[in-house]
Amino acid sequence: MKGLDEVKVALAKSILKTKEEADKPKKDTNTDTTDKDGKDDDGEYETDDDGNTLYLNTSSVKITVNGVYINGKYDWYGVAEFPFQIRHLIRNSDDEVFRILQIGNDKELGLDTPIYIKLTNKDFSSAAKFRTALYKQQRVFLGKDDDLFKILNAMPPVNESIAAEKLGWNKDAQAYFFSNVAVKDGNVLEPDEFGLVKVTVDEDGKDVERTFFMPYVDSITGGVKKDDAAENFTYFPNKEITFNKWFQMLYDAHKHYCIFPTCFAIASIFRDILFDELKFMPILYVKGVRGSGKSSIIRNLTSIFGKPQREVSLKGNQNTPKSMARMMNQKSNALVWLDEYHNDIIGNVQGMLQSMYDGAGYQKASFSNDNKVDTVDVQSSLVLTSNYLPENEIFYTRTILVQANETQKTTQQRDAYKALIELERGGLSQICVEILQYRTLIERRFKEMYDALFSYFFNELPGVDTRFLDNMAGMLAPAMILLDEKKIRMVNLDFFDELGKMAVENIKQQFDILQETSVTLEFWNIIQVLFDRGVIRKGQDLKLLNETVGDKVLYNQYLAIRLGRLYVPYAKEAGNRAKSQQEISEELVHSEFFVCKKDVRFLQDGDALDGKQSFTNPTSSIILDYQKLSKKVGVKFN
């Protein structure tokens, strides 16, 4: 460690760096030729009676090569263990003020490695509070209130910045913030050692430079571990990764089930554009049986923001509207994934999810005395995964339903999925940055593309609730713009030849499900879950039947069910919501899936005797069109 005099010199020089534009104060009562920064009228530094250079000289505080004098008394090392100075001021959206305090000296001088901490106004309100703040960093302040205020008063003005409080899109900066960099027009901007990044913004047609503070930069957090969301929402430079290469791998692993979720992820990167135009953001609802890969698809999609994000489980109703709104408010133009959606979800949480479609969060009473209400808005896009179809019609019409029911994966699919997981280990945020460079294009063409898509769906689907058309057109528009402009490729899929037909079929299927009674939907939801758990068994409780047409065999064409066997576990699972066996029977018989009633032989309970299958006597069963049922309701029993 270098000598004490060098430490003091470094402190004085550091203070002077930020003081060049300070206004001239009144003359010191002891020295008529010296102003506040220690210079005389000719701009030369003066000296005190002992011949020491005056770097800062006021009526109460004087800084020289030897240290700080308070009221003429050399007192720096009597009040503080280490030199400190304020380096920057930060304002947040609530107009709260924070200051970056440097403890120690500049790195470039080769002296003590400085520590940077972020302090509030309250931390500077008394010597006791200031002492507590410094002691957290194992540094000591011994002065009294008067000493602290005199030193603070002598320090020069500092630059101000705006806190980038959310990860993702920042409207004020007109830039996208990861935890470690900002992205402007596709260009990556690195923050300085204080977590500050300078961004040029357009204000009334003029380019203006603004400074933003990034709270997750290590030098400011003092080595405190980042939270999981910020840790995964990190930019990892890798120019070798492109959207086209990544999507090909995604498609190889998940086939067509990943197409609409990928379009939703692209729309989420530009969510504010979509929302400003339409005043809503649809909810992506991925429903699938166990082993269908629904969670894997969403986890893969979240990796384009850095690394795969963790889902938040809705199981057990442990989340409150307030906690969910705060979580949704942490990021802007990104994905938030809630898993295990179920129809027993408590009413206020259900209402919270429903309101996210309109961008509403929750309201809380303000601490001001004017009876104001503060609103926490939702600025992220919501993805829900579930084994169930939603029964709430109002909520259901706010979703885009994707049913992932394919459980049999090929060797090629499994290999592609493994390769995709390996790629994600290095971070895939480069894909998000690639898409972000087209923001101006999306802004310019969104309304045009949305109108074209809506008109196409309206003509193809007469009589369908227009909200379904709105949702699909809004979600697809950004991806369709990029495809139309040949900025991205999705395995050579053409909109009107393939994607358009897929979208029409998806809307029609979702609308058809809406026509089903809640009794039918809930019954099949529960039967599917019980089947996945092994409570209901194939061959014993229900059976798939083939049909012979001429010389062709149509496999798994029909479904035979023993309603009496299914009802007991269904009623136990449904609880107070269980309908009577008679009511369910009538619903099934009058449904579009009903074929007939006939006697069918099922497998006996227990293991087969002598390795041979044994069957029951012919048993009265309800026969349903399995292909229609599977396509419309999403059940999967083979």
C-alpha positions as CSV (number, residue, x, y, z in Angstrom):
1,M,0.0,0.0,0.0
2,K,1.3,3.4,-0.9
3,G,2.0,6.2,1.6
4,L,-0.6,8.2,3.5
5,D,0.3,11.5,1.6
6,E,-0.5,9.8,-1.8
7,V,-3.9,8.7,-0.5
8,K,-4.7,12.3,0.5
9,V,-3.5,13.6,-2.9
10,A,-5.7,11.0,-4.7
11,L,-8.7,12.2,-2.7
12,A,-8.1,15.8,-3.5
13,K,-7.6,15.1,-7.2
14,S,-10.6,12.9,-7.4
15,I,-12.8,15.6,-6.0
16,L,-11.4,18.2,-8.4
17,K,-12.3,16.0,-11.4
18,T,-16.0,16.6,-10.9
19,K,-15.7,20.2,-9.9
20,E,-14.6,22.0,-13.1
21,E,-18.0,23.6,-13.8
22,A,-18.8,24.6,-10.2
23,D,-20.0,28.2,-9.6
24,K,-17.6,30.5,-7.8
25,P,-18.6,31.0,-4.1
26,K,-17.9,33.9,-1.9
27,K,-14.3,34.7,-1.0
28,D,-12.8,32.9,2.0
29,T,-12.7,35.2,5.1
30,N,-9.1,34.2,5.6
31,T,-7.8,34.4,2.0
32,D,-9.2,37.1,-0.3
33,T,-7.4,35.8,-3.4
34,T,-8.8,32.2,-3.2
35,D,-12.2,30.9,-4.4
36,K,-14.1,27.8,-3.4
37,D,-12.0,25.4,-5.5
38,G,-8.7,26.7,-4.1
39,K,-7.7,28.8,-7.2
40,D,-7.0,32.5,-7.2
41,D,-8.4,34.9,-9.8
42,D,-5.7,33.9,-12.2
43,G,-6.7,30.2,-12.0
44,E,-3.5,29.1,-10.1
45,Y,-3.7,27.1,-6.9
46,E,-3.0,29.0,-3.7
47,T,-1.2,27.7,-0.6
48,D,-2.0,28.0,3.0
49,D,0.3,29.4,5.8
50,D,2.2,26.1,5.9
51,G,2.8,26.1,2.1
52,N,0.3,23.3,1.4
53,T,-1.6,23.5,-1.9
54,L,-5.3,24.4,-1.3
55,Y,-7.4,22.1,-3.4
56,L,-10.7,23.1,-1.8
57,N,-11.2,26.1,0.4
58,T,-14.4,27.4,2.0
59,S,-15.1,29.2,5.2
60,S,-15.7,25.8,7.0
61,V,-13.8,23.1,5.1
62,K,-10.4,23.2,3.5
63,I,-8.7,20.3,1.6
64,T,-5.0,20.2,1.1
65,V,-2.4,17.5,0.4
66,N,-2.4,16.8,4.1
67,G,-6.1,16.1,4.4
68,V,-9.4,17.8,5.4
69,Y,-9.5,20.7,7.8
70,I,-12.8,21.5,9.5
71,N,-12.9,25.0,10.9
72,G,-9.2,25.2,10.6
73,K,-8.6,21.9,12.4
74,Y,-6.9,19.0,10.6
75,D,-9.6,16.3,11.1
76,W,-9.9,13.9,8.2
77,Y,-8.6,10.8,9.9
78,G,-10.3,11.9,13.1
79,V,-13.7,11.5,11.5
80,A,-13.3,8.7,8.9
81,E,-11.2,5.7,8.5
82,F,-11.1,6.0,4.7
83,P,-11.6,8.9,2.3
84,F,-14.9,8.9,0.6
85,Q,-16.8,11.0,-2.0
86,I,-20.1,11.1,-3.8
87,R,-19.7,10.0,-7.4
88,H,-23.2,10.0,-8.8
89,L,-26.9,10.8,-8.1
90,I,-29.7,8.4,-9.2
91,R,-33.4,9.2,-9.4
92,N,-36.0,6.5,-9.8
93,S,-39.6,6.6,-11.1
94,D,-41.0,7.7,-7.7
95,D,-38.5,10.6,-7.6
96,E,-36.6,8.9,-4.8
97,V,-32.9,9.9,-4.8
98,F,-29.9,7.6,-4.3
99,R,-26.2,8.4,-4.4
100,I,-23.2,6.3,-5.3
101,L,-20.6,6.7,-2.6
102,Q,-17.0,5.8,-3.3
103,I,-15.0,4.6,-0.3
104,G,-11.3,4.5,-1.0
105,N,-9.3,5.8,-4.0
106,D,-9.4,5.5,-7.8
107,K,-8.2,2.2,-9.2
108,E,-6.1,3.9,-11.8
109,L,-3.9,5.5,-9.2
110,G,-2.9,2.1,-7.9
111,L,-4.0,2.8,-4.3
112,D,-6.7,1.1,-2.3
113,T,-9.4,-0.6,-4.3
114,P,-12.5,1.5,-3.9
115,I,-15.9,0.2,-2.7
116,Y,-19.1,1.6,-4.2
117,I,-22.3,1.6,-2.3
118,K,-25.7,3.0,-3.1
119,L,-27.2,5.1,-0.3
120,T,-30.5,6.9,0.2
121,N,-31.1,10.4,1.5
122,K,-31.8,9.0,4.9
123,D,-28.3,7.5,5.1
124,F,-26.9,11.0,4.9
125,S,-29.4,12.5,7.3
126,S,-27.3,11.9,10.4
127,A,-23.8,10.8,11.4
128,A,-25.4,7.7,13.1
129,K,-27.2,6.6,9.9
130,F,-24.1,7.3,7.8
131,R,-22.0,5.4,10.3
132,T,-24.4,2.4,10.0
133,A,-24.3,2.4,6.2
134,L,-20.5,2.5,6.1
135,Y,-20.2,-0.2,8.8
136,K,-22.1,-2.6,6.6
137,Q,-19.0,-2.4,4.3
138,Q,-16.7,-2.7,7.3
139,R,-15.7,0.9,7.2
140,V,-15.9,3.4,10.1
141,F,-17.1,7.0,10.4
142,L,-16.3,8.6,13.8
143,G,-17.5,12.1,13.2
144,K,-20.5,13.9,14.5
145,D,-23.5,15.4,12.6
146,D,-21.8,18.7,12.2
147,D,-18.6,17.1,10.7
148,L,-20.6,15.1,8.2
149,F,-22.7,18.0,7.0
150,K,-19.7,20.3,6.6
151,I,-17.9,17.7,4.5
152,L,-21.0,17.0,2.4
153,N,-21.5,20.7,1.9
154,A,-18.0,21.1,0.6
155,M,-18.3,18.3,-2.0
156,P,-19.0,19.4,-5.6
157,P,-22.2,18.8,-7.5
158,V,-22.3,15.4,-9.3
159,N,-24.0,14.2,-12.5
160,E,-27.5,12.6,-12.3
161,S,-28.9,9.5,-13.9
162,I,-32.3,7.7,-14.2
163,A,-32.6,4.3,-12.6
164,A,-33.4,1.5,-15.1
165,E,-35.6,-0.3,-12.7
166,K,-37.0,-3.0,-15.0
167,L,-35.3,-5.6,-17.1
168,G,-36.3,-5.5,-20.7
169,W,-37.7,-2.5,-22.6
170,N,-37.2,0.9,-21.2
171,K,-39.4,3.6,-22.8
172,D,-37.3,6.5,-21.5
173,A,-34.1,5.1,-22.8
174,Q,-35.7,3.7,-25.9
175,A,-33.5,0.7,-25.2
176,Y,-33.7,-2.9,-24.0
177,F,-31.9,-3.7,-20.7
178,F,-30.4,-7.0,-19.8
179,S,-28.9,-7.2,-16.3
180,N,-25.4,-6.5,-17.6
181,V,-25.8,-4.4,-20.9
182,A,-28.3,-2.2,-22.7
183,V,-29.3,-2.8,-26.3
184,K,-30.1,0.2,-28.5
185,D,-31.1,-0.3,-32.2
186,G,-29.4,-3.8,-32.1
187,N,-26.2,-2.3,-30.7
188,V,-24.9,-3.6,-27.3
189,L,-23.9,-0.8,-24.9
190,E,-21.6,-1.7,-22.0
191,P,-22.1,0.2,-18.6
192,D,-19.1,1.8,-16.9
193,E,-17.7,0.7,-13.5
194,F,-20.5,2.5,-11.7
195,G,-23.3,0.7,-13.6
196,L,-24.0,3.8,-15.7
197,V,-24.7,3.7,-19.4
198,K,-25.1,6.6,-21.8
199,V,-27.9,6.4,-24.3
200,T,-28.9,8.8,-27.1
201,V,-32.6,9.3,-27.2
202,D,-34.9,11.3,-29.5
203,E,-36.7,14.1,-27.7
204,D,-38.9,16.3,-29.9
205,G,-36.8,15.5,-33.0
206,K,-33.4,16.2,-31.3
207,D,-30.8,13.7,-30.1
208,V,-30.2,14.0,-26.4
209,E,-27.8,12.0,-24.3
210,R,-29.2,10.5,-21.1
211,T,-27.4,8.5,-18.4
212,F,-29.1,5.4,-16.9
213,F,-28.1,3.5,-13.8
214,M,-28.2,-0.4,-14.1
215,P,-28.7,-1.8,-10.6
216,Y,-27.4,-5.3,-11.3
217,V,-23.8,-4.3,-12.2
218,D,-21.4,-6.0,-9.8
219,S,-19.4,-3.0,-8.7
220,I,-22.4,-1.3,-7.3
221,T,-24.1,-4.3,-5.7
222,G,-20.9,-4.8,-3.7
223,G,-20.7,-8.4,-4.7
224,V,-24.2,-9.2,-3.5
225,K,-25.6,-12.2,-5.5
226,K,-28.0,-11.3,-8.2
227,D,-31.6,-12.6,-8.0
228,D,-32.5,-15.6,-10.2
229,A,-34.4,-13.4,-12.7
230,A,-31.5,-11.1,-13.3
231,E,-29.0,-13.9,-13.3
232,N,-30.8,-15.6,-16.2
233,F,-31.7,-12.3,-17.9
234,T,-28.1,-11.7,-18.9
235,Y,-26.6,-10.9,-22.3
236,F,-24.1,-13.5,-23.5
237,P,-22.3,-12.5,-26.7
238,N,-22.3,-15.2,-29.3
239,K,-22.5,-14.1,-33.0
240,E,-22.5,-17.7,-34.1
241,I,-26.1,-18.2,-32.8
242,T,-28.8,-16.9,-35.1
243,F,-32.6,-17.1,-34.9
244,N,-32.8,-19.3,-38.0
245,K,-30.3,-21.9,-36.7
246,W,-32.0,-21.9,-33.2
247,F,-35.5,-22.3,-34.6
248,Q,-34.5,-25.2,-36.8
249,M,-33.2,-27.0,-33.7
250,L,-36.4,-26.1,-31.8
251,Y,-38.6,-27.4,-34.6
252,D,-36.5,-30.6,-34.9
253,A,-37.2,-31.2,-31.2
254,H,-40.9,-30.2,-30.9
255,K,-42.2,-30.1,-34.5
256,H,-45.2,-27.9,-35.2
257,Y,-46.1,-27.5,-31.5
258,C,-43.4,-24.9,-31.1
259,I,-44.5,-22.6,-34.0
260,F,-47.2,-20.5,-32.3
261,P,-45.3,-20.3,-29.0
262,T,-42.3,-18.9,-30.9
263,C,-44.5,-16.3,-32.6
264,F,-45.7,-15.4,-29.2
265,A,-42.2,-14.9,-27.9
266,I,-41.4,-12.6,-30.8
267,A,-44.5,-10.6,-30.1
268,S,-43.5,-10.4,-26.5
269,I,-40.2,-8.7,-27.4
270,F,-42.4,-5.9,-29.0
271,R,-45.2,-6.2,-26.5
272,D,-45.5,-2.4,-25.9
273,I,-46.0,-1.8,-29.7
274,L,-48.8,-4.4,-29.8
275,F,-50.4,-3.1,-26.6
276,D,-50.2,0.6,-27.6
277,E,-52.1,-0.3,-30.8
278,L,-54.6,-2.9,-29.5
279,K,-54.8,-2.2,-25.8
280,F,-54.5,-5.8,-24.9
281,M,-51.9,-8.6,-25.0
282,P,-53.2,-12.2,-25.4
283,I,-52.2,-14.9,-22.9
284,L,-50.5,-18.0,-24.3
285,Y,-52.1,-21.1,-22.9
286,V,-50.2,-24.4,-23.5
287,K,-52.3,-27.4,-22.5
288,G,-50.8,-30.9,-22.8
289,V,-50.8,-34.3,-21.2
290,R,-47.9,-35.6,-19.2
291,G,-44.8,-36.1,-21.3
292,S,-46.1,-34.0,-24.2
293,G,-43.2,-31.5,-23.8
294,K,-45.3,-28.4,-23.1
295,S,-43.0,-27.2,-20.3
296,S,-39.9,-28.0,-22.3
297,I,-41.2,-25.8,-25.2
298,I,-41.7,-22.8,-22.9
299,R,-38.4,-23.3,-21.0
300,N,-36.6,-23.3,-24.4
301,L,-38.4,-20.1,-25.4
302,T,-37.4,-18.2,-22.2
303,S,-33.7,-19.0,-23.0
304,I,-33.7,-16.3,-25.7
305,F,-33.6,-13.7,-23.0
306,G,-30.4,-15.2,-21.5
307,K,-30.8,-18.6,-20.0
308,P,-34.0,-20.6,-19.3
309,Q,-36.2,-18.9,-16.8
310,R,-37.8,-20.6,-13.9
311,E,-41.5,-21.2,-13.9
312,V,-43.8,-20.1,-11.0
313,S,-46.2,-22.8,-9.8
314,L,-49.8,-21.9,-9.3
315,K,-50.4,-25.2,-7.5
316,G,-51.7,-24.9,-4.0
317,N,-52.9,-21.3,-4.4
318,Q,-49.8,-19.9,-2.6
319,N,-49.5,-16.8,-4.8
320,T,-51.4,-13.6,-4.3
321,P,-52.5,-11.1,-6.9
322,K,-50.1,-8.6,-5.4
323,S,-47.1,-10.9,-5.6
324,M,-47.9,-12.0,-9.1
325,A,-48.4,-8.4,-10.3
326,R,-45.0,-7.5,-8.8
327,M,-43.4,-10.4,-10.6
328,M,-45.0,-9.4,-13.9
329,N,-43.8,-5.8,-13.3
330,Q,-40.2,-6.8,-12.9
331,K,-39.7,-7.1,-16.6
332,S,-40.9,-5.3,-19.7
333,N,-41.4,-6.9,-23.1
334,A,-40.4,-10.4,-21.8
335,L,-42.0,-13.7,-20.9
336,V,-43.4,-14.7,-17.5
337,W,-44.2,-18.3,-17.1
338,L,-46.8,-19.6,-14.6
339,D,-47.2,-23.4,-14.4
340,E,-49.8,-25.8,-13.0
341,Y,-52.9,-23.6,-13.9
342,H,-56.0,-25.4,-12.5
343,N,-59.7,-24.6,-12.4
344,D,-59.8,-24.5,-8.6
345,I,-57.6,-21.5,-8.5
346,I,-58.9,-18.9,-6.0
347,G,-61.2,-16.2,-7.4
348,N,-58.9,-13.1,-6.8
349,V,-56.0,-14.9,-8.5
350,Q,-58.2,-15.9,-11.4
351,G,-59.3,-12.3,-11.7
352,M,-55.6,-11.2,-11.6
353,L,-54.7,-13.5,-14.5
354,Q,-57.7,-12.3,-16.5
355,S,-56.8,-8.7,-15.9
356,M,-53.3,-9.2,-17.3
357,Y,-54.8,-9.4,-20.7
358,D,-55.7,-5.7,-20.4
359,G,-52.3,-4.8,-18.9
360,A,-53.8,-4.2,-15.4
361,G,-51.9,-5.2,-12.3
362,Y,-53.1,-4.3,-8.8
363,Q,-53.9,-1.1,-7.0
364,K,-52.6,0.0,-3.6
365,A,-53.2,3.0,-1.4
366,S,-50.6,5.7,-1.8
367,F,-48.6,6.9,1.3
368,S,-49.4,10.5,0.3
369,N,-52.2,12.5,2.0
370,D,-54.2,13.1,-1.2
371,N,-56.1,9.8,-1.4
372,K,-54.3,8.8,-4.5
373,V,-54.1,5.1,-5.6
374,D,-50.8,3.8,-7.0
375,T,-51.2,1.2,-9.8
376,V,-48.7,-1.5,-10.6
377,D,-49.1,-2.2,-14.3
378,V,-48.2,-5.4,-16.1
379,Q,-45.6,-5.0,-18.8
380,S,-44.7,-8.6,-19.5
381,S,-46.4,-11.3,-21.5
382,L,-48.0,-14.2,-19.7
383,V,-47.6,-17.9,-20.6
384,L,-49.6,-20.5,-18.7
385,T,-49.0,-24.3,-18.9
386,S,-51.6,-26.8,-17.6
387,N,-53.0,-30.3,-17.8
388,Y,-56.5,-28.7,-17.9
389,L,-58.6,-26.7,-20.2
390,P,-59.8,-23.5,-18.6
391,E,-63.5,-23.5,-17.7
392,N,-63.9,-19.8,-17.1
393,E,-65.3,-18.5,-20.5
394,I,-64.2,-14.9,-19.9
395,F,-60.7,-16.0,-19.2
396,Y,-60.6,-18.6,-21.9
397,T,-61.5,-16.0,-24.6
398,R,-58.4,-14.1,-23.6
399,T,-56.0,-16.9,-24.4
400,I,-54.4,-18.5,-27.4
401,L,-54.7,-22.2,-26.9
402,V,-51.9,-24.5,-28.0
403,Q,-52.5,-28.2,-27.3
404,A,-49.4,-30.3,-27.2
405,N,-50.5,-33.9,-27.0
406,E,-47.8,-35.8,-28.8
407,T,-46.1,-38.1,-26.2
408,Q,-44.2,-40.4,-28.6
409,K,-40.9,-38.7,-29.4
410,T,-38.7,-40.1,-32.1
411,T,-35.0,-40.7,-31.7
412,Q,-34.3,-37.7,-33.9
413,Q,-36.5,-35.5,-31.7
414,R,-34.8,-36.6,-28.5
415,D,-31.3,-36.0,-30.0
416,A,-32.4,-32.5,-31.2
417,Y,-33.7,-31.7,-27.8
418,K,-30.4,-32.7,-26.1
419,A,-28.5,-30.5,-28.6
420,L,-30.8,-27.6,-27.9
421,I,-30.3,-28.0,-24.1
422,E,-26.6,-28.0,-24.6
423,L,-26.8,-24.8,-26.7
424,E,-28.8,-23.1,-24.0
425,R,-26.0,-23.6,-21.5
426,G,-24.0,-20.9,-23.1
427,G,-26.9,-18.4,-23.2
428,L,-29.1,-17.5,-26.1
429,S,-29.7,-13.7,-25.6
430,Q,-28.0,-13.1,-28.9
431,I,-31.3,-14.2,-30.5
432,C,-33.3,-11.5,-28.6
433,V,-30.7,-8.9,-29.7
434,E,-31.0,-10.0,-33.3
435,I,-34.8,-9.6,-33.2
436,L,-34.6,-6.3,-31.4
437,Q,-32.7,-4.7,-34.3
438,Y,-36.0,-4.7,-36.3
439,R,-38.0,-2.7,-33.8
440,T,-38.4,0.3,-36.1
441,L,-39.7,-2.1,-38.8
442,I,-42.3,-3.6,-36.5
443,E,-43.4,-0.1,-35.4
444,R,-43.9,0.9,-39.0
445,R,-45.7,-2.2,-40.3
446,F,-47.6,-3.6,-37.3
447,K,-51.0,-2.0,-37.9
448,E,-50.9,-2.9,-41.6
449,M,-50.1,-6.5,-40.9
450,Y,-52.5,-6.9,-38.0
451,D,-55.4,-5.5,-40.2
452,A,-54.5,-7.9,-43.0
453,L,-54.4,-10.9,-40.7
454,F,-57.6,-10.0,-39.0
455,S,-59.4,-9.6,-42.4
456,Y,-58.1,-13.0,-43.5
457,F,-59.3,-14.8,-40.4
458,F,-62.6,-12.9,-40.5
459,N,-63.3,-14.1,-44.1
460,E,-62.2,-17.7,-43.3
461,L,-64.1,-18.0,-40.0
462,P,-67.6,-16.5,-40.2
463,G,-69.5,-16.6,-36.9
464,V,-66.4,-17.1,-34.7
465,D,-66.0,-14.8,-31.7
466,T,-63.9,-11.9,-33.0
467,R,-61.8,-11.8,-29.9
468,F,-60.2,-15.1,-31.0
469,L,-59.4,-13.4,-34.3
470,D,-58.0,-10.4,-32.5
471,N,-55.7,-12.5,-30.3
472,M,-54.3,-14.5,-33.2
473,A,-53.8,-11.6,-35.5
474,G,-52.0,-9.5,-32.8
475,M,-49.8,-12.4,-31.8
476,L,-48.8,-13.3,-35.3
477,A,-48.2,-9.8,-36.8
478,P,-44.6,-9.2,-35.6
479,A,-43.4,-12.7,-36.8
480,M,-45.3,-12.3,-40.1
481,I,-43.6,-8.9,-40.7
482,L,-40.2,-10.5,-40.2
483,L,-41.0,-13.4,-42.4
484,D,-42.5,-11.1,-45.1
485,E,-39.3,-8.9,-45.0
486,K,-37.1,-12.1,-45.0
487,K,-35.5,-11.1,-41.8
488,I,-36.0,-14.5,-40.3
489,R,-36.9,-18.0,-41.6
490,M,-39.1,-20.6,-39.9
491,V,-38.1,-23.8,-41.6
492,N,-39.3,-22.5,-44.9
493,L,-43.0,-22.2,-43.8
494,D,-45.0,-19.9,-45.9
495,F,-47.9,-18.0,-44.2
496,F,-50.8,-18.5,-46.7
497,D,-49.7,-22.0,-47.7
498,E,-49.2,-23.4,-44.2
499,L,-49.1,-21.0,-41.3
500,G,-52.4,-19.3,-42.3
501,K,-54.2,-22.7,-42.4
502,M,-52.7,-23.7,-39.1
503,A,-53.9,-20.4,-37.5
504,V,-57.4,-20.8,-38.9
505,E,-57.6,-24.4,-37.7
506,N,-56.3,-23.4,-34.3
507,I,-58.9,-20.6,-33.9
508,K,-61.7,-22.9,-35.1
509,Q,-60.7,-25.6,-32.6
510,Q,-60.5,-23.2,-29.7
511,F,-63.8,-21.7,-30.6
512,D,-65.4,-25.2,-30.9
513,I,-64.2,-26.0,-27.4
514,L,-66.0,-22.9,-26.1
515,Q,-69.3,-24.4,-27.3
516,E,-68.8,-27.5,-25.0
517,T,-70.5,-27.4,-21.6
518,S,-68.4,-26.9,-18.6
519,V,-69.5,-30.3,-17.3
520,T,-68.0,-32.1,-20.3
521,L,-64.8,-30.1,-20.2
522,E,-64.2,-30.6,-16.5
523,F,-65.0,-34.3,-16.7
524,W,-62.4,-34.9,-19.4
525,N,-59.9,-32.6,-17.8
526,I,-60.0,-34.8,-14.6
527,I,-60.1,-38.1,-16.5
528,Q,-56.9,-37.1,-18.4
529,V,-55.1,-36.2,-15.2
530,L,-56.1,-39.4,-13.5
531,F,-55.0,-41.4,-16.5
532,D,-51.6,-39.6,-16.5
533,R,-51.3,-40.6,-12.8
534,G,-52.1,-44.2,-13.5
535,V,-55.3,-44.1,-11.4
536,I,-57.4,-44.8,-14.5
537,R,-56.0,-47.6,-16.6
538,K,-56.1,-48.3,-20.3
539,G,-57.7,-51.6,-21.1
540,Q,-59.4,-51.9,-17.8
541,D,-61.3,-48.7,-17.3
542,L,-61.3,-47.4,-20.9
543,K,-60.4,-49.0,-24.2
544,L,-59.5,-47.9,-27.6
545,L,-61.3,-49.7,-30.5
546,N,-60.4,-50.0,-34.2
547,E,-62.7,-49.8,-37.2
548,T,-62.4,-51.8,-40.4
549,V,-63.4,-50.0,-43.6
550,G,-63.1,-52.3,-46.5
551,D,-59.6,-53.8,-46.4
552,K,-58.2,-50.9,-44.3
553,V,-58.0,-50.8,-40.5
554,L,-58.5,-47.4,-38.8
555,Y,-56.7,-47.8,-35.5
556,N,-57.9,-46.1,-32.3
557,Q,-61.0,-44.8,-34.0
558,Y,-63.3,-45.2,-31.0
559,L,-63.2,-45.0,-27.2
560,A,-65.2,-47.3,-25.0
561,I,-65.6,-46.2,-21.3
562,R,-66.9,-47.9,-18.2
563,L,-68.5,-44.9,-16.7
564,G,-69.2,-46.6,-13.4
565,R,-65.5,-47.3,-13.1
566,L,-64.4,-43.8,-14.1
567,Y,-66.9,-42.0,-11.8
568,V,-65.5,-43.0,-8.4
569,P,-62.0,-41.6,-8.9
570,Y,-63.5,-38.6,-10.8
571,A,-65.8,-37.7,-7.9
572,K,-63.0,-38.0,-5.4
573,E,-60.8,-35.7,-7.5
574,A,-63.5,-33.2,-8.3
575,G,-64.7,-32.9,-4.7
576,N,-67.6,-30.5,-4.2
577,R,-67.6,-29.7,-7.9
578,A,-68.4,-33.3,-8.9
579,K,-71.5,-33.7,-11.0
580,S,-73.8,-36.8,-10.6
581,Q,-73.1,-39.9,-12.6
582,Q,-76.5,-39.5,-14.2
583,E,-75.8,-35.9,-15.3
584,I,-72.4,-36.9,-16.8
585,S,-74.0,-39.8,-18.6
586,E,-76.6,-37.6,-20.2
587,E,-74.0,-35.0,-21.3
588,L,-71.9,-37.7,-23.0
589,V,-74.8,-39.3,-24.7
590,H,-76.0,-36.0,-26.1
591,S,-72.5,-34.8,-27.1
592,E,-71.2,-34.7,-30.7
593,F,-68.7,-37.5,-29.8
594,F,-71.4,-40.1,-28.9
595,V,-71.6,-43.1,-31.2
596,C,-73.6,-45.7,-29.4
597,K,-73.9,-47.9,-26.3
598,K,-72.8,-51.5,-26.6
599,D,-71.3,-54.3,-24.6
600,V,-67.4,-54.5,-24.6
601,R,-65.0,-56.9,-23.0
602,F,-62.3,-55.2,-20.9
603,L,-59.1,-56.6,-19.3
604,Q,-59.4,-58.1,-15.9
605,D,-57.9,-56.3,-13.0
606,G,-54.5,-57.3,-11.8
607,D,-51.7,-59.2,-13.7
608,A,-52.5,-61.6,-16.5
609,L,-52.6,-65.2,-15.5
610,D,-49.8,-67.4,-17.0
611,G,-48.7,-64.4,-19.2
612,K,-52.1,-64.5,-20.9
613,Q,-54.6,-61.7,-21.0
614,S,-57.9,-62.4,-19.4
615,F,-61.1,-60.5,-20.1
616,T,-64.3,-59.5,-18.3
617,N,-67.7,-60.6,-19.5
618,P,-69.2,-58.2,-22.0
619,T,-69.9,-55.0,-20.1
620,S,-72.2,-52.1,-21.0
621,S,-70.1,-49.2,-22.3
622,I,-70.4,-45.8,-23.8
623,I,-68.7,-45.6,-27.2
624,L,-67.3,-42.3,-28.3
625,D,-65.5,-41.0,-31.5
626,Y,-62.0,-40.9,-30.0
627,Q,-60.5,-39.0,-32.9
628,K,-63.0,-36.1,-32.6
629,L,-62.8,-36.1,-28.8
630,S,-59.0,-36.1,-28.9
631,K,-58.8,-33.3,-31.4
632,K,-61.4,-31.1,-29.8
633,V,-60.9,-31.6,-26.0
634,G,-57.3,-32.6,-26.1
635,V,-57.4,-36.0,-24.4
636,K,-54.7,-38.6,-25.1
637,F,-55.1,-42.2,-24.1
638,N,-52.7,-44.0,-26.5
